[in-house]
């Protein structure tokens, strides 16, 4: 009976981690694209 009271998945924290990971990936992609476009000065 005790096992049924313990949540196996914490959806709030899991969702927050996935959102933070997505934002970090998006920022890294934007930084790389900005660096690639900035190198074409010549």
Rosetta constraint file for C-alpha pairs under 8 A:
AtomPair CA 1 CA 5 HARMONIC 7.12 0.50
AtomPair CA 2 CA 6 HARMONIC 6.89 0.50
AtomPair CA 10 CA 14 HARMONIC 6.15 0.50
AtomPair CA 11 CA 15 HARMONIC 5.87 0.50
AtomPair CA 12 CA 16 HARMONIC 6.27 0.50
AtomPair CA 13 CA 17 HARMONIC 6.18 0.50
AtomPair CA 14 CA 18 HARMONIC 6.27 0.50
AtomPair CA 15 CA 19 HARMONIC 6.16 0.50
AtomPair CA 16 CA 20 HARMONIC 6.15 0.50
AtomPair CA 17 CA 21 HARMONIC 6.09 0.50
AtomPair CA 18 CA 22 HARMONIC 6.16 0.50
AtomPair CA 19 CA 23 HARMONIC 6.24 0.50
AtomPair CA 20 CA 24 HARMONIC 6.18 0.50
AtomPair CA 21 CA 25 HARMONIC 6.20 0.50
AtomPair CA 22 CA 26 HARMONIC 6.16 0.50
AtomPair CA 23 CA 27 HARMONIC 6.17 0.50
AtomPair CA 24 CA 28 HARMONIC 6.17 0.50
AtomPair CA 25 CA 29 HARMONIC 6.19 0.50
AtomPair CA 26 CA 30 HARMONIC 6.24 0.50
AtomPair CA 27 CA 31 HARMONIC 6.16 0.50
AtomPair CA 28 CA 32 HARMONIC 6.22 0.50
AtomPair CA 29 CA 33 HARMONIC 6.16 0.50
AtomPair CA 30 CA 34 HARMONIC 6.05 0.50
AtomPair CA 31 CA 35 HARMONIC 6.19 0.50
AtomPair CA 32 CA 36 HARMONIC 6.20 0.50
AtomPair CA 33 CA 37 HARMONIC 6.20 0.50
AtomPair CA 34 CA 38 HARMONIC 5.98 0.50
AtomPair CA 35 CA 39 HARMONIC 6.28 0.50
AtomPair CA 36 CA 40 HARMONIC 7.34 0.50
